[in-house]
Amino acid sequence: METAHKVIQNHSKLQEQHKYQEEHLQEEKQEEFAQLTSVACGDNRLVKSVSEGHTSSSLDSASENSSMQRSQSLPQTSIPPLASGMADYSSSVTPALTEREASRLDKFKQLLAGPNTDLDELRKLSWSGIPKRVRPIAWKLLSGYLPANVDRRESTLQRKRKEYFAFVEQYYDSRNDENHQDTYRQIHIDIPRMSPEVLRLQPKVTEIFERVLFIWAIRHPASGYVQGINDLVTPFFVVFICEYIEEEEVENFDVSSLPEEVLQNIEADSYWCMSKLLDGIQDNYTFAQPGIQKKVKMLEELVSRIDEQVHRHLDQHEVKYLQFAFRWMNNLLMREVPLRCTIRLWDTYQSEPEGFSHFHLYVCAAFLVRWRKEILEEKDFQELLIFLQNLPTVHWGNEDISVLLAEAYRLKFAFADAPNHYKK
């Protein structure tokens, strides 16, 4: 660990000396950047370990009867950054718990307090959303990173964190080698494109993201680093950093003020949980990205079954699903909805069997059909494509995601016993 720490220190020095000619990237999407990581934090307290300090929290639960509202703001970029929309969240950092929210939180606390967490029960409870203060431990359990047995968790954390930094010690110095410099440079370029301004302006966070992504790429040569993977670190980082922050919004928090050991814990935990996620969808990122190609085709066939009018309208105007849905699969809708919605979405994905692969397909189908009125009103190829690549979700919240998930579940249930449902 000491050697790994020296590697990290050396990298910090190199960051100050080595500048890529990417200044134009520093001007992109400034406003979105400042908002990314406030979503999961606001009301968390400083805790000493992953197994402590998960007390009361506000639960952003929603009624399935809530109707989704179309935003008045339409992003104008063809490749938007991670949608943010945090202002409405931070205006009420610590709302009082409703009776229902308090009851749900108590259920989580009771479930997590036992000597062996019932993972099936945790999945059932988490499907409808996880309270913010228990989300870090819940995600680590749901992802398979931590064992259900409480007594084994601390030793597991110590072992996995040590293992990660052994990888850093073994591989990270090779980032400037001829064989790896292109990978590292692409990661360095992509991080400002996907991160909010607070992360871009904090070298410590940029370093963490660069290490996590580079180590994953080196250890997974079948795919290596592919654009899109960079986004998948963010939700884990945001959720896990909130485990250590007391009444702070992350955009106003100096991440470097956290103890080095805490930062290393967050980094290692983010790496392993991201790796667990990618294990289930790695064919999305191998050569030619066959997993994504297949899923987009499946989406097209599914939509043709559930809403033939929308499907026919897109076909008549020569809009190809790959032109808008490739990103939906590549980034798991992270570029289409605010981060707060992504985190809520991932509560359910981690509670569903094959949530990030199979269930995500139904979510995408429900997401597309959600905009049927607006789609059918567009009579021009260019306007259709602009709309589909810039869907007005900036004001979306957990209520919208709950309705979306309910519809996706309905679609999955309806087609569960129909093996040919993807085919016309």
C-alpha positions, 0 to 999 in steps of 0.5 A, spaced: 500 500 500 505 504 501 508 503 494 501 504 491 501 511 495 508 513 492 505 511 485 499 516 487 503 521 489 508 521 483 502 521 479 499 528 482 506 531 481 506 529 473 499 532 473 501 539 474 507 538 469 504 534 463 498 538 459 494 535 453 492 540 448 485 539 450 483 546 452 477 546 448 474 541 452 475 545 458 469 550 456 464 544 454 458 544 458 460 548 464 454 549 468 452 541 467 459 540 471 457 544 477 451 539 479 453 532 478 455 529 485 450 533 489 444 528 488 446 522 493 449 526 498 446 532 502 444 529 508 449 523 510 454 523 516 461 522 516 462 514 518 468 510 520 467 504 516 462 501 511 458 497 516 457 503 521 453 509 521 447 508 516 442 511 520 436 515 518 435 518 511 430 521 506 427 516 501 426 519 494 420 514 493 414 515 488 407 513 487 407 509 480 400 513 479 405 520 478 405 522 471 411 524 467 412 532 466 416 534 459 421 539 461 421 546 458 428 546 457 431 542 451 439 541 451 442 543 444 448 539 444 448 533 440 453 529 445 450 532 451 454 531 458 451 527 464 445 530 465 445 534 471 439 538 474 441 538 481 438 545 483 431 542 485 434 537 489 439 541 493 434 546 495 431 541 500 437 538 503 434 534 509 427 534 508 423 531 514 421 524 513 414 522 511 411 516 515 412 512 509 419 513 508 421 512 515 417 506 515 421 504 509 428 506 512 426 502 518 425 496 514 432 497 511 435 498 517 432 492 520 434 488 514 441 490 514 442 489 522 442 482 522 448 477 522 446 475 515 443 479 510 437 476 506 439 478 499 433 476 496 429 480 501 434 486 500 433 486 492 425 486 493 426 492 498 431 496 494 427 495 487 422 501 489 428 505 491 434 505 497 434 511 502 440 515 501 444 513 507 443 506 506 445 506 499 452 505 500 452 498 503 446 496 499 449 497 493 456 493 495 451 488 497 447 488 491 453 488 486 456 482 490 462 486 492 460 485 499 458 478 503 451 477 506 455 475 512 456 481 517 463 478 520 466 477 513 465 484 511 471 488 514 476 483 512 473 482 505 474 490 504 481 490 507 483 484 502 479 487 496 482 494 497 489 491 498 488 487 491 486 494 487 492 498 490 497 492 488 494 493 481 495 500 481 503 498 483 503 493 478 500 497 472 499 504 473 506 506 471 506 503 464 500 508 462 506 512 458 508 506 455 508 505 448 503 500 448 498 503 453 499 511 452 493 511 447 489 508 452 491 513 458 490 519 453 483 517 451 481 516 458 484 523 460 481 526 454 474 523 456 473 525 463 472 532 462 467 530 457 463 526 462 464 529 469 461 536 472 465 542 473 467 540 480 470 534 478 474 537 473 477 542 477 479 537 482 485 534 480 484 529 486 478 526 483 480 526 476 486 522 478 482 517 481 477 516 475 484 516 471 486 510 475 480 506 476 479 506 468 486 505 466 487 499 471 480 496 469 482 497 461 489 493 462 486 488 466 480 487 461 484 486 454 478 483 450 475 490 451 480 495 453 478 502 454 471 504 450 468 511 451 462 510 455 465 506 460 468 512 463 461 514 465 459 508 469 464 510 475 460 516 476 454 513 480 459 509 484 463 514 486 458 519 488 454 514 492 460 512 496 463 519 497 457 520 501 458 515 506 464 520 509 461 527 508 457 530 513 451 535 511 455 537 505 454 538 498 459 535 493 460 540 489 462 545 494 466 540 498 474 539 497 475 532 496 482 533 497 480 535 504 478 527 506 484 523 509 488 519 504 485 513 506 478 515 505 479 517 498 483 510 497 477 506 500 472 510 495 477 509 489 477 501 490 470 500 492 468 504 486 473 500 482 470 493 484 463 495 484 464 498 477 467 491 475 462 487 477 457 491 473 461 490 467 462 483 468 455 482 466 455 487 460 462 486 457 460 484 450 458 491 450 465 494 449 469 488 446 471 489 438 465 492 434 461 492 440 457 486 438 453 486 445 450 493 443 449 492 436 444 486 438 441 490 444 439 495 439 436 490 434 432 487 440 430 494 442 427 495 435 424 489 434 420 490 441 418 497 440 415 494 433 411 489 437 409 494 443 407 501 439 407 499 431 405 506 430 411 509 433 416 504 430 413 505 423 413 513 424 421 512 425 421 508 419 418 512 414 422 518 416 428 513 415 431 514 423 435 508 425 435 506 432 442 506 432 442 513 431 439 514 438 439 508 442 446 506 441 448 511 446 442 509 451 446 502 451 453 504 451 452 509 457 446 506 460 441 512 459 446 516 463 446 521 458 439 522 457 437 523 464 439 527 470 444 523 475 439 523 481 435 519 476 441 514 474 442 513 481 435 511 482 435 507 476 441 503 478 437 501 485 432 497 481 437 495 476 442 492 482 435 489 484 433 485 478 436 479 475 440 481 469 438 488 471 444 492 467 443 487 461 436 484 460 431 489 464 435 495 461 432 493 454 425 494 457 427 500 460 429 503 454 423 501 450 418 504 455 423 510 455 422 511 447 414 510 447 414 515 453 415 520 448 410 517 443 406 524 442 412 528 441 415 523 436 409 523 432 408 530 432 415 531 428 415 530 421 422 531 419 428 526 419 433 532 422 428 534 427 426 527 429 433 525 430 435 532 434 429 530 439 431 523 440 438 525 442 436 531 446 430 528 450 427 534 455 429 530 462 432 535 465 427 536 470 425 529 471 425 526 478 424 519 482 417 520 480 418 520 473 423 514 474 418 510 478 413 510 472 418 508 467 420 502 471 413 500 472 412 500 465 418 497 463 416 491 469 409 491 465 413 490 459 417 485 461 412 481 465 407 481 459 413 478 454 416 473 459 413 467 457 413 469 450 420 466 447 419 469 440 416 476 442 422 480 439 420 477 432 415 480 428 
